[in-house]
Amino acid sequence: MARRTADDEGRGSTSCFTSSAPRTFRMTLRPTTTRAVPPRPASAASPLNAVTTPGGSWRRSTAREVPINELQEKFGWKDDSWQVGLMQAADAAGSKTRGGNGQVSAAELERYLAAPEDGQYLTSTALQQKRSSLDAKLAQGNGSAVGVDAFESGWQATVARRADLLGGNGDGQLSAEELDAFIQASKAGKHADTRWVPDQQMAAFQSRVAEAAGELDPMRPAGALGSEGLSLVKEYSRLALDQGANVPTFVSYMLSASDIQETPATVSRLESTFVRDPELGRTGVTDSDYTRTGFDRGHMKPAEDSPTQEAMNESHLMTNIAPQHGNHNQQVWRTLEQGVSGLVNSQGGKAYILTGNLYLDDKGQPLPPEKRETTGAGERRIAVPTHNFKTVLHELPNGSLTMYAYLVPNTKDGPSKKEDILPLLDSHRVPVDRIEELLGQDLYANLPKRVQDKLEKGTSAEGVFQRNSLYFAASLFRFAPGN
């Protein structure tokens, strides 16, 4: 892997994960085709410590509604914004059973987005599902265009007509090429009547609505942030900033296989630069604070987990950055990041990920602020974490849940070779309960207590992905013995 300097962190090459078999798989974060990805077989093995919860990992409350105009005022959304349009569409769609009342809940949004009959707002998951249905209809034409009137009523007919008019020649016939052109143009924001909203962006949006309604969600842990803590909600993530340390305590976001597969090939970290978070004004950390400190600008939410250029830019805000030793950032931590992303992509579903920083002594106990190592190119001091942590709640396509966590030392002399990195990561698997104890936060408080008791108390997920996995990174990506 190419070595990166502290001032050019994050521009190295992508790693390969290989098994003992002669085949080698290179992880690709950008789709090589615009066609839908085939569905994964339902028989895929479930994690050994998985818990199946009817209806998914949690159930949002439809009763926890918030007036749309209050949300507009709270978050500064204008009348013509996509956020207001989405809330109004969800409210209107819910009027069939609940009555449109100018209010919206996170559950109402979730239900509308799972089956957007009007085709106005498509998440990556919905886009893949609906494109697969349209492709199946087009396949009946044996490569020829299909009349738009042949599509089923509802969203299929709506999308077919829009694609013919806006992506094709308006002749009443829809071809696969016209559908592709329409979808790609919609994803680029060129069609006002159909908007692509990545799953990751939608998760952050629903998190705002849920918080305003007083409802817990998987992106917002329960617990006090302390006198120095500041909660910030972004378009694609949310975070708790330790203002005394000038680094995030944690950053949370959702990563879905559909987002990975729908990410446009044009999204590039080379187009983004590290910038001060505008929400903090002049008090915020700047890129130059890291100049010649010897530390990398370490992403908490990985840049590669960005489904849009906007998300990529957001990942380069300095509130998403913590000082990491170069070898740790570029080798050890990057292996873990790529392993998690590759796992979500190969296994499907979605993962709620929290990544952050801790300051521990040699006995694993929290260091008081005055004993933390600091760095900084100027007068501003930035605390240097002794450890980085990552926790993952992975919801598989079959509804099963699994959870795992790492607490990895941020050391200067970490290993560079895969055969040394993997045992290091394996040895730093910890129960999620351990991270919660150190943070004083209930990270996945939205889960039922019985589910938390099953998933958070051990590291038994080490055998979770030994079957049906193409990736080899630490214990959770290890191939079964004999393979």
N, C-alpha and C positions, 0 to 999 in steps of 0.2 A: 504494500500500500504506500502511496506517495506520502512523504512527510509534509506536513503543513506547519507554517509558522504561526505564532500567536496572533499576528496581525492578519493572517489569511486563513483562520480557522474554518473548517467545514468544507473545504473545496477538494478533498481527496477523492480517490476512486472508490467504487463500490466493491465490497467484499464478495467472495464466493463462499457458499456453504456446500460441502460435499460429503457424501457418505462413503463407506468403504467399498460400495459398488463402483464400477468404472464410470458411471454417469456423473456429470458435473452440472449443477444448476446455478445460474447466475440470477441474482435477484433483480427484477426489473420493476421499478415503481411507476413507469409510464406505460400505458397500453400501446401495443403495436398494431391494434386494429380497432375500428370503431364499432364492430359488431358485438353483440351481447356475449358475455362469457357464459358457457354452458353451466347449468346448475350442478352442484355437487351431489353425489349420491347420498340418499338419506341414511344409508347403512354405515356411514363413516363412524369409526369408533369414538365413543364419548370419553372424556377425561376420567381417570380413575377416581378422582375426588369430586366429580361433577355432581351438582344438585339440579334436578329438574323441577322447575316451578311453573305451575299452570298459569298461562297467560303471560309468561315472560318473567324477567327478573324482579319486577315490581309492578304495581298497578297505580297509575296516577288517578287522582280523584277528579271526576267530572264536575263535582260540586264546588271545587275551589276555583271559581271564576273571578276574573278581574275585568272591570270595564275597559274597553279598548282605548277610550280617550285618556284614561288614567295612565295606561302603559305608554301611550304616545307622549304624554307630558313628562313622565318619569325618565324615559330614555331618549327623548328628543326626536322621535320618528315623525316625519312629515306626512301629510295626508296622501301624497303620491309615492311614498316609499313602499318597497316590496314587503316590509314587515307589516305595515298597516293593511296592505292589500291581502296578504296571507291571512291575517286575523279575521278580516271581514269575510273572506272566502270560507274559512273554517266555521265561522259563526253562521253564515248562510247555509252551508252544507248541513250543519247540525240542526237547522230550523225544522227539518222534516220530522225529527223525533223529540227535540227539546225546545224548539222555538227560538228563532234568532232574537237575541235580546241586547245586542251591542256589547256583550261580554265574551270572554274566551278563557279557557283553561288549557293547561299543558296537555291534558288528556284529550280535549277536543281537537287540538292541533294535531296530536299524534294520530287520532282516528281519521281525520281528514286526509293527512298525508299518506296514510297507508292505502287509501283508495280515492285518489283525487279525480273524481268523475269529470270535473270540468277541464282537467289537463292544464290548469294554469301554473301550478307549482309542483315541480317534480324533484324529489330528493334523488340521490344516486341510487338508493335501493329501489325506489319506485320506478325510476327511469329504466333500470335493468329489467325489472319484472315486466313492465309494460312493453318495452322494446322486444322482449322475448315473445310476448303474445302477438305483437304485430308481425314479427318475423315469421312466426308459425303460420299466420294467415297468408303472408306474402309467398311462403314456400309452396302453398297450394297452387300458385300460378306457374310453378316450374320455371322460374326466372323471368316471367313476363309480368308486366304491371297489372295490378288488381284494381278494379273499380272501387272508388271510395264508398259507394253505396253497399258494397258487399261486406263491409266491416260491421261488427256488432254496434248496437246503439250505445250511447254513453261516451266514455272517454276514447274508446277505439275509433269511433266515427269522427269524434271531434279532432283527435290528433291526426287521423288520416286526411281529413279535409284541410287542416292547417298545413300539413306537410306538403300536400299537393299544391296549395296556393303559394306558400311561402318558401318551400324548398324545391318545388318543381315548376311545371309550366301551366298549372291550373287547368289541365285537360280532363279532370275527373278521374284520372288513373294515378295510382300510387305505385312507384317502384322502390326497390330496396335502396337504390342510390339516392332517390329523393328523400326517403325517410332519414337516411344517414345525414344528408345535407341539412335537413331541417333540425335534427337533434344537435348537430355540431354548432349550427348557427344559434340555436336557443341557448346552448351552454356558453356561447360567446356573448350572450346578452343582446342579440340582434333582433329578437322577436318579442315584442311587448306582451303578447298574449300567452306566452309559455316561458317560464323562468326555471332554470336549474338552480336548486339550492343544495349544495353538498350536504351529506349527512352530518358532517362535522360542524358546519355552520348552523344547521337546524338544531343540533343538540345544544349548542350554546344559546340559541334563541329560545328554545324551550326552557333552558335553565333560568333565563331571565324571568320568563312568565311564571315558572314554578316558584321562584324566590319571591316574586311580588305577591303571589297567592299564599305564601307561608308554607309551601310544600317542599319537602326534601327531594333532591334528585341526585343521580350518581356523580355529577360533576361538582357538587357542593358538600363537602364534609360538614359534620356537625361538631361544633366546639368553638370556644373563644380563641381569637387570633392574638390576644394580648394587646398591650398598650401601643406596641410598635407595629402591629399588624394592619395591613390595608388590603381590602378585598377589591379586585378589579375584574370586570367582566368584559372580555373582548368579543370580536365577531366569531372567532373560531376556538376560543378557550376561555378559561377563567383562572385567576391566580390569587394567591395570598402573598403579598409583598412584606418582607421584614424590612421596615424602613430604617431601623437601626443598623442592620447588616448590609443594606443596599443590595440585597439579592432576594429572589423569591423563596419563600418557605416551601411552596409547592405550586405547580402548574397542572391543571387538569384539562383533559380534552377527550373526545371520542374519536376512535379510529375504526372505520368500517372497511371490509373487503371491497364493497361497492365503490367507495370513494377512491381507493387505490386503483381500481380498474377503470374508473371514469376520469381520472386526473388527466387533463390535456397534456400532450407532449411538450407544449410550449412553456409549461411552468418550469422555471429555472431559478436556482439560488444565485446564479451569476447576475441576475437582474435585481437582486436585493442587497441592501447595505445595512449595517448595524446603525440604529438611530435611537435617540432618547425617546422614551415614551411620552407622547404629547400630553397625556393626562396628568403627568407630574410636573410639567413646566420646567423651570430652571433647577428645581431640586432633584430632578432625576439623573441617574447615571448616564454618562455619555460614552460613546465608542472610545474616545481618547483617554478615558480613565484607565483603560487596559493597556495603553501603548507602552511597550518596553517593560512591562511588569513581569514577563516570563510566563504568564498564564494565558491559556486559550479562553476565548469567549465561548463558554460551553452552553449549548442550547438545552433547555429543559424539555420543551416540546420540540422534537426534532424537526429541522427544516424539511426533511424528506417526507414528513407526514402531512404535507400541505397540499390540499386538493386544488387550490387556485393560486394565482400569483398574489392576490390580496392576502391569502393565508400565509404564503411564503414571506411576504413583507412583514406581516404581523409577527412571525416567528423570530424576526430579527430586531424586534423591540428589545431594548436593554432590560426590561422587566422580565424577559424570558431567559435571561443570561446569568450564569454564575461562573466564577473563576475555576477552571479545571486545569490540572497539569496536562501538558501536551500529549504525552503518551497515553494517559488515562482517557482523555477526551477522544483522541483519534483512533485508538485501538480498542481498549477494553470497553469503554462506554458505547462506542459506535457498534461493536459487535452485539451488545445487548439490544440496542435500538433497532438494528437491522433484523435481529432474530425475532423480536416481538412483531415488527411490521410484516416480516415474511410469514410468520405463523398466522396472523390474522388473515393475510391474503390467501394462504393455502388452505386454511381450515374454514374460512368464511365467517359470517356473523359480524359482530362488532365488539370492540373492547373499550372500556372506560379506564383511562390511564391517568395516574397521578405520579408526577416526578418532582423530586425536590432535594433539599439540602439539610444536612444535620451537622452539628458540631459536637463531637464526642471525645472524651478522654480515652486513655489506653485501657480503661475498664468498661468502656461502652456507655458511660454516663454523660449526660449533657454538660458541656462546658459553660461556665458563666460568660456573658458577653465580653468582659474585660480580659478573658484569657484566650479569646479566639485570635488566630492569626489573621492579619489584614494585609491588603495590598492596595495599590492605587497609584496612578501616575502623578496625581496632584494632592491637594489637601483632602479631597474626599477619600474616606477609607471604606474599603469593600471587604467584608469578611470572607475568608477562604474556607469553604466547607471541608471538614475532614472526611465526610461520607456523602455520597449521592444515593438516593433511593428511588425505586420504581415499583409501583404496585399496579397490577392489571386485573380487572374484572372482565372476563371474556364470556360473552353470550354467544353460543354456537347456534347454527341455523336450526337445529332440532330443539332449541329451547333450553338445553343444558347450560349450566354456569360452571365456570372454574375460576380460580383466583390464585395468583402467585405474587411474590415480592422479592426484591433484591435490596441489599444494603451494602454498597460497594465502596471501599476506601478510595479516596481521591489522592493517590500517591504519585510521586514524581518518577519512581523507578518501576512502574507497572510493566507487565510483559507486552511484547509486540507480536509474538507468534501465536497462531490459533491454538496449537497444541498446549500452550501455556495459559492462554486467556480462558479457555473453556473450564479447566479445573478451578481457576480462580473464581469465576462467576459461580460455578457450582457450589463452591464452599461458602458463598455469601448469600445463599438462599435463606430467607427468614420468614417466619409467619407474619401475615399482615398485622396481626395483633401487636407484634413488636414495634412496627412502624407507628401504629396508632398510639402505643404507650409513650414513645419518645416525642411524638408531636402533640399529644393531648387532644387528638382529633379522632372522631369516629368517621373513617374515610368512606365507608359505604353504608351509611346510616339508613338509606332508603330500603335496604334489603330486610326481609323478615328476620327476626332474631334467630330462628332455627337455621336459616341459610347462613347467616354470619357465623354461628357456632360451628357449622360444618366446614366452612371454607377458610376462616381466618385464623384458626388456632394451630395449624401445622404447616409443614412443607411437603405434604404427601403428593403434591402435584408434580413431583419430579418424574413420574412415569406417565404423566398425562398425554404427552404427544409422541410417545415412542412408536405408535402405529400411524400410518397414513400421513407421514410428515416428510417433506423433502429437505427440511432444514436441520442443520446440525450446529447448535450453539447453546452451550451450557446444558444443564440436565433436562430442562423442559423440551429441548429440541433433539435429544439423544435418540439414536436409532435403537431399536430393540436388540438385545444380545443375539449375536449370530447373524445379523443382517450386514 
